[in-house]
Amino acid sequence: MNFDEIIDRRGTHSSKWDMMEPIYGVPAADGLAMWVADMDFRPPACVAEALRGMLDHGIFGYFGDDRAYKEAIGWWMKTRHGWEVDPAAIFTTHGLVNGTAICVDAFTAPGDGVVLFTPVYHAFARVIRAAGRTVVECPLVNRGGRYEMDFAAYDAQMTGAETMVILCSPHNPGGRVWTRDELQGVADFAKRHDLVLVSDEIHHDLVYPGAPRHTVMDLVDDSVRDRLVMLTATTKSFNIAGTHTGNVIVPDPALRAKLAARMAALGLSANSFGMVMATAAYSPEGAGWIDALMTYLDGNRALFDEGINAIPGLSSMPLEATYLSWVDASGTGMSSEEFTRRVEADAKIAVNHGATFGTGGEAFLRFNIATPRARVAEAVERLQKAFADLQ
Ligand SMILES: Cc1ncc(COP(=O)(O)O)c(C=O)c1O
């Protein structure tokens, strides 16, 4: 593996690289794509080898027999996260945005409130609203550049119309690994207000060396299992998001039956490419690759943070997990239009706009640092130029 290798992704139907000009006006020729959450690295070789096996065989029929896939999930969760997963609890969806949407569809009714701790991954609100449910924003508290929860405030906000809470753990975009106490707080909150608790842990393999250990929500409190839905995937960890394969893991048999009924009604079934690639990824080779990846990303994180924090008025939240750096531009005193214009038009970098993550995100931009280090250095240089007048 060579994370320094620059691989040109332009002209490959890459959302991140081929859509930055149409969406952000950042030129494809010399722009830097630091928005969509995928990485500019090849996955571990075992993933491509598995796909090559399919290509060599050359017949691309319907997928059947998911035992190896479920075994691989079981092995990964046990060895990497200390979590025993019942194979019967695993449902395969078309990725986790789809998994979230199916949970909203299966476990809530039109008009219900769905609680989000904002700012948070933008697709949650999108699918909740599209399904005719109401987003209930419970704002995180930014305490000295670190997000925390304030359950007393959230309790006061509840009206009784809420039926679900979706947690992003680790947190995108703040990069927090929630502590066991914080997770217990979320579990208690879900019980107090009788909410289905969806824990999206798609980023749980992407924890930095030296950061606190991620705790799987299912290990926090047995008494929450009858309302718990876990979301996991290989896609973010191994950079295979194009396979659109995710796991919705439901410990409780009654919730499982409801989910199975909705999946049957929607006619969902597995994509063979995703199943084969994910099975290959959850392996000892995949584990070694993730460890090397996180060491490399740690270097990117240090370089990016040092460069950003040297610009007066900009500061990045210290990441414990994820390769998504959340940069606070409020100290510049500029409007969001102005600091965004400088990043897009002057530095020619495509980033995610903070306001799309909900209340509390307005003064932020999200930068994806999962790219060869030379590009991170280039981004820092361009940003320092674009904000040179603040020096
Ligand atoms: C928290 C979270 N959930 C889900 C997704 C996307 O999942 P998928 O590609 O499986 O739909 C992302 C992508 O960035 C994410 O950050």
The ligand as an SDF file (V2000), in Angstrom:
LIG
                    3D

 16 16  0  0  0  0  0  0  0  0999 V2000
  -22.5430    9.0630    9.2780 C   0  0  0  0  0  0  0  0  0  0  0  0
  -22.6820    8.5840    7.8810 C   0  0  0  0  0  0  0  0  0  0  0  0
  -23.6300    7.6910    7.5580 N   0  0  0  0  0  0  0  0  0  0  0  0
  -23.7740    7.2400    6.3010 C   0  0  0  0  0  0  0  0  0  0  0  0
  -22.9640    7.7020    5.2900 C   0  0  0  0  0  0  0  0  0  0  0  0
  -23.1380    7.2130    3.8820 C   0  0  0  0  0  0  0  0  0  0  0  0
  -23.4420    5.9020    3.8520 O   0  0  0  0  0  0  0  0  0  0  0  0
  -23.6790    5.1210    2.4820 P   0  0  0  0  0  0  0  0  0  0  0  0
  -22.6270    5.5330    1.5270 O   0  0  0  0  0  0  0  0  0  0  0  0
  -23.5570    3.7010    2.9100 O   0  0  0  0  0  0  0  0  0  0  0  0
  -25.0560    5.4640    2.0260 O   0  0  0  0  0  0  0  0  0  0  0  0
  -21.9720    8.6350    5.5720 C   0  0  0  0  0  0  0  0  0  0  0  0
  -21.1070    9.1480    4.5010 C   0  0  0  0  0  0  0  0  0  0  0  0
  -20.3350   10.0210    4.6770 O   0  0  0  0  0  0  0  0  0  0  0  0
  -21.8260    9.0890    6.8950 C   0  0  0  0  0  0  0  0  0  0  0  0
  -20.8870    9.9760    7.2190 O   0  0  0  0  0  0  0  0  0  0  0  0
  1  2  1  0
  2  3  1  0
  2 15  2  0
  3  4  2  0
  4  5  1  0
  5  6  1  0
  5 12  2  0
  6  7  1  0
  7  8  1  0
  8  9  2  0
  8 10  1  0
  8 11  1  0
 12 13  1  0
 12 15  1  0
 13 14  2  0
 15 16  1  0
M  END
$$$$
